[in-house]
Amino acid sequence: MPQLNPAPWFAILIFAWLVFLTVIPPKVLGHSFPNDPTSQSAHEPLMEPWNWPWY
């Protein structure tokens, strides 16, 4: 029964993983995203206490 011979299937498995690990990641990482987040400013916003009218 040839389907029980692991030699050709193991080679196909290794070749497929080599393709996945060498060809596909650069293609996926090469995409540019249109809404990249902008960096926050370094200063903290001024926090003022609220004036509650019912105090």
C-alpha positions as CSV (number, residue, x, y, z in Angstrom):
1,M,0.0,0.0,0.0
2,P,1.9,3.1,-1.2
3,Q,0.0,5.5,1.1
4,L,1.8,4.1,4.1
5,N,5.2,4.9,2.7
6,P,6.2,8.1,4.6
7,A,9.1,9.0,2.3
8,P,7.3,11.1,-0.3
9,W,4.8,12.6,2.1
10,F,7.5,13.7,4.5
11,A,9.3,15.4,1.7
12,I,6.1,17.1,0.6
13,L,5.5,18.2,4.1
14,I,9.0,19.7,4.5
15,F,8.8,21.4,1.1
16,A,5.4,22.9,2.0
17,W,6.7,24.3,5.3
18,L,9.7,25.7,3.6
19,V,7.4,27.5,1.2
20,F,5.2,28.8,4.0
21,L,8.2,30.0,6.0
22,T,10.2,31.6,3.2
23,V,7.8,32.9,0.6
24,I,4.6,33.9,2.4
25,P,5.8,36.0,5.4
26,P,7.6,38.6,3.3
27,K,4.5,38.9,1.2
28,V,2.3,39.4,4.2
29,L,4.6,41.8,6.0
30,G,5.1,43.8,2.8
31,H,1.6,45.2,2.9
32,S,1.2,48.7,4.1
33,F,-1.7,49.6,6.4
34,P,-3.5,52.9,5.6
35,N,-4.4,53.7,9.2
36,D,-1.1,53.4,11.0
37,P,-1.4,54.8,14.6
38,T,0.3,58.1,15.3
39,S,2.6,58.4,18.3
40,Q,1.2,60.2,21.3
41,S,2.8,63.4,22.4
42,A,5.3,63.3,25.3
43,H,3.6,65.8,27.6
44,E,0.7,64.8,29.8
45,P,-2.6,66.6,29.5
46,L,-3.4,69.2,32.2
47,M,-5.9,67.7,34.7
48,E,-8.2,70.2,36.4
49,P,-10.7,69.3,39.1
50,W,-14.4,69.6,38.3
51,N,-16.5,72.4,39.8
52,W,-19.6,70.5,41.1
53,P,-22.4,73.0,41.7
54,W,-24.1,70.9,44.4
55,Y,-21.1,70.9,46.8
